[in-house]
Amino acid sequence: MGTKKLDSNAKEIRRTLHNKEWWFVVEDMVLALIESKDPKHFVQHMKQASRHS
């Protein structure tokens, strides 16, 4: 198992290889994709919204 950091437009996206699959840190992906100031809060809000749908 290996861990690497990706640089997406100067934003760090952590990932790890597990069982021949890449796993990414969701908060890093959110930060890179939507430039949220608080990606952890955004992820929590999305979890709550998905529970109520």
C-alpha positions in Angstrom: 0.0 0.0 0.0 1.4 3.4 -0.9 0.4 7.0 -0.2 1.0 9.9 -2.5 -0.1 13.5 -2.8 -1.4 14.9 -6.0 -1.2 18.6 -7.0 -4.3 19.7 -8.7 -3.9 23.4 -9.7 -1.7 24.0 -6.7 -4.1 22.2 -4.4 -3.0 19.1 -2.6 -5.1 16.0 -2.9 -4.1 13.1 -0.7 -4.6 9.6 -1.9 -3.6 6.0 -1.0 -3.4 2.8 -3.0 -5.3 0.0 -1.3 -6.1 -3.4 -2.9 -5.0 -2.0 -6.3 -7.6 0.9 -6.0 -6.9 4.6 -5.4 -8.7 6.1 -2.4 -8.9 9.9 -2.2 -9.5 12.2 0.8 -13.0 13.6 0.2 -12.3 16.9 1.8 -9.3 17.5 -0.4 -11.4 16.7 -3.5 -14.1 19.1 -2.4 -11.5 21.9 -1.8 -10.0 21.3 -5.2 -13.3 21.2 -7.1 -15.4 23.9 -5.5 -12.8 26.0 -3.7 -14.8 25.8 -0.5 -13.3 27.7 2.5 -14.5 24.9 4.8 -14.6 21.6 2.9 -15.3 19.6 6.1 -18.5 21.6 6.7 -19.5 21.2 3.1 -19.1 17.4 3.3 -21.1 17.2 6.6 -23.9 19.3 4.9 -24.0 16.9 1.9 -24.2 13.9 4.3 -27.1 15.5 6.1 -28.9 16.4 2.9 -28.5 12.8 1.5 -30.0 11.4 4.7 -33.1 13.5 4.3 -33.8 12.7 0.6 
